[in-house]
Each structure stands twice: as structure tokens, then as C-alpha cells.
Amino acid sequence: MEHRERHCPDPNPRCLVPLPSGYRIPLPWPKSRDMVWYNNVPHPKLVEYKKDQNWVRKSGEFLVFPGGGTQFKDGVISYVEFIERTLPTVEWGRHIRVILDVGCGVASFGGYLLDKNVITMSFAPKDEHEAQIQFALKRGIPATLSVIGTKKLTFPDNAYDLIHCARCRVHWDADGGKPLLELNRIPRPGGFFVWSATPVYRDNERDQNIWKAMVALTKSICWKVVARTLDSSGIGLVIYQKPVSPSCYDKRKNNNYPPLCDQKDGKNSSWYVPLSHCLSLLPVDSMGNLFSWPVPWPKRLSSKPPSLSTESGAVEMFYEDTKHWSDLVSDVYLNDLAINWSSVRNVMDMNAHYGGFAAALIDLPVRAMNVIPIDVPDTLSIIFDRGLIGIYHDWCESLNTYPRTYDLLHSRFQFRNLTQRCDVLDVIVEMDRILRPGGYIVVQDNLEIINKLSPILHSLHWSLTLYKDQFLVGKKGFWRPTFGETKS
């Protein structure tokens, strides 16, 4: 999988991505979940490759997503309900709020879980099926390009409530079990892994050898099987649970292998970090107490996050931040800025801190990807505790996504740090790449920074408005330079 991992160009390209012929403004949510303009993602290969599995069909000017899948023989809604019947503890949208879908295909699993107040980070690599993640984002479903290869995923430790894999084509026992050890790192204690794959329910030699390897590996990391069953179509799944206490780790038979990771490995160091052979530690606070599961959704959005610092004033700072964003979004963002919110679905907060901006948008039909830059304090665990999703990123590099996949990019007092590390022009070109025509940026910053950004955005033919000398709103147009045209 190494050749499918992140490989950023150096230096960053300063060219503008052309629009596909016939590009149109995306359909609004929730219509976009079920269909997108074909000319916006003109990729017919997956339609042909998966035509018998009802993933995606071409219908006139549209690509239509019927909610099928390799493992969803009776449709994704039936499959989602089957999981909850198999393990009622799941309680979609109350106990289980934040999910990672490994090898998500076109992300129908995550798309239909949104109806149950579950938010899913869907991921898959760019592979022979063409742009599955681009399909997902065009549909308005949170997703990112990623693969379990040689480096850790860009998520914090102990973050997800549940991880899902339906025929995700990951060899969990490869390289001494490194892929499964990485998977063990990211669910919270007591979190679940739903594995729907042929080794669970087929008895041929190949599948049974994989199953035996999985049994041995899951025992070695103290996962327990809490359910294993078949649905009416003969598709089977097994549900594992991560331990809530480290007591099992010292009782393992095989010489305590894999070993526990050293504390010095760092709490959430996963940016460009190689996969390891060790078992990540369960989280504890400064007093050595194990973290509790967050309170049920939706209370967890505004409650004290389990991973919040125990330092004096941390709780007050968190609640003040929550109130600040609630007031600011209500008073300014929704009323005073030149944004048509009915056209916005995919939002990215480029410097999310506690996720307050995303939390303040929770009642709108938008979904925010929260980004914690690698050069600021790490608060991504807090964002996941709140029932939101996010990733780590270095904004001096390209983002791991396709062009034109976001409707609004939000940046708050971020560019001063960036200008000390890289050229602001590179960052603007990358923002232009990932924002769709007709999409918006909102930059809250001082006038010095705004005066640096405005000429660059004007040169790209963006329309700009400034509110109270600190909120710069840019709207991207359809302009692209023609051959031979130069622009100062």
C-alpha cells in the first residue's frame, strides 16, 4: 500500500486546476446524498466495475447512489439496522456517535448513518476504482483520502466510538499485525470494531486461514468478541470490543507480545510517524484515572470532554470558547457575512482548536471537517470527545483530498504562524484547489494579514467583502486563465 500513501509534491505547485467540461454548481443537501452531476465527477469506471452491487449508476446527467454495496445485499439501511439488532449497545446516535469507515467505497454506510445522528469519517485510497472519495465528498458525506500502509493514520489515539470494515481489503495480520495494531490505537476504550468480511462466514481454506490469524491477533491485544452472526442474505459480521482496562495486558500468555508502547512515544504523535509493533496505552488523566466514555449525544457536544486538560482554568476556557462561537456564529456568520448558507454543505475549519465553530453550526445541514495544524497545541482528542470529527494537517503541504470538494473554508488567526513557515501564496493556491466554484472562504485576522491575502485572491478573480476590518469573505468564481493569458 506504500505507493497509495500520501506523497506531496515539493515544491508545492502554483498552477490552477482546470474545471471539468460542463461543471455545474452541486445539488443541495440532502438531494446530493443520492445523486450528483455526472459532469462534475465524470468517472464511469466504478459504474461498470460495481454494476452488479448497486453502488452507483449513471442515469442521464446524474450519477445515482442507490445505497448498495458489496456487503449490503439488502441495502445499506437494512445493514445499519442489522448491526444495531446484533448489538443493541450500539445505540446509533446516542452511545455511538463518531465512526471511522475503513475502505468506504462511495461512503453510503456513512451517508445513511447521518439520519441516525451518527457522523462517519469515511476513508479509502485512490485506486483502480477511481475517485471513490471524490464521489463521497460530492455527495456531502465527510471523507478523506487515506490508507493503512506504512504510516499512522492522521487521527488521535482513543478517538472513535466504532470502526467499521465491510470487505475493506486490509490484511490486518500483515507485517506482524501492524495494521491491526494501528486500528487498536484509534478507538476509545470500550469502542467497537465491526468486521464484515468473507473470513467471518465462509469456510474455504483461504478465508479460514485468515480467520485463524485474526483470532490469534485479536486475543493478543485483548479484544473480545461481543457478537458474531449472519444476516438474512448470508452475509456475516463479527463485532470486537477494545478493553476498558489495561488489566488484561499483563495476563497475556505469549510473553506479553505485542509489547506495550513506551509513554515517551507521545500521546497523539501520528503525523508522518511509521506504524509500530507495540500496543498503545489506554488514556489516563494526570491523576492516573482511566478516561470515561463521553456522555450520550447530543449532551456530549457541550459537556466537559474526558480528554480536556486537568490544569487550572481549562474547563472555564472550554466553556467560554463554546459560548464565544455560539454567539459569534449566531450574530455575525449567519447574518452579517455575505454567505448563502443554503448552498453550503462541506465545511472545513482550518484551525479548529476545540471545534467551537463546528459545534455552533450543528443545527444547520452542514458537516464540518475540523483540522488541527501540526504547529499548534493538539486539541483533536477534545473534538472527537465532543462527537465531531477531524484530522491533523500541515498547511504548508497539500491536503489529502480531491479538487473542488469543499463549499466553505474557515480560518481564524492562522496565517501569522503560516507566513513564518511557508509562502502564503502556496496556501492560497491550495485553498483554491479544494474549494468549489461558488464556494466561500472566511478569514478572521488582522488587517495586516488581510491586506496580504486580498491582492492574491483578487488576482484569481474572487469577489471579496470585508466586515468590521477583521472578517474577510471571499467567493470563488468560475474563472480559469486561458492559454497564453498572464496575470500579475
Secondary structure, DSSP 8 states (H G I E B T S, - for coil): -GGGS----SS---------TT------TTHHHHEEEGGGS---HHHHHTTTTTS-EEETTEEE--S--SS-TT-HHHHHHHHHHH-GGG-BTTTB-EEEEET-TT-HHHHHHGGGT-EEEEEE--BTTB-HHHHHHHHT--EEE---SSB--SS-SS-EEEEEEES----TTHHHHHHHHHHHHSEEEEEEEEEESHHHH--SHHHHHHHHHHHHHHHHTT-EEEEEEE-TTS-EEEEEE--SSGGGGGG-SSTT-S-B--GGG-SS--TT-B--SSB----B-TTS-B------TTGGGTS--TTS--STTHHHHHHHHHHHHHHHIIIIITTTSS--GGG--EEEETT-TTTHHHHHTTTSS-EEEEEEETTS---HHHHHHTT--EEEE-TTS--SS-TT-EEEEEEES-HHHHHTTS-HHHHHHHHHHHEEEEEEEEEE--HHHHHHHHHHHHHTT-EEEEETTTEEEEE--S----TT----
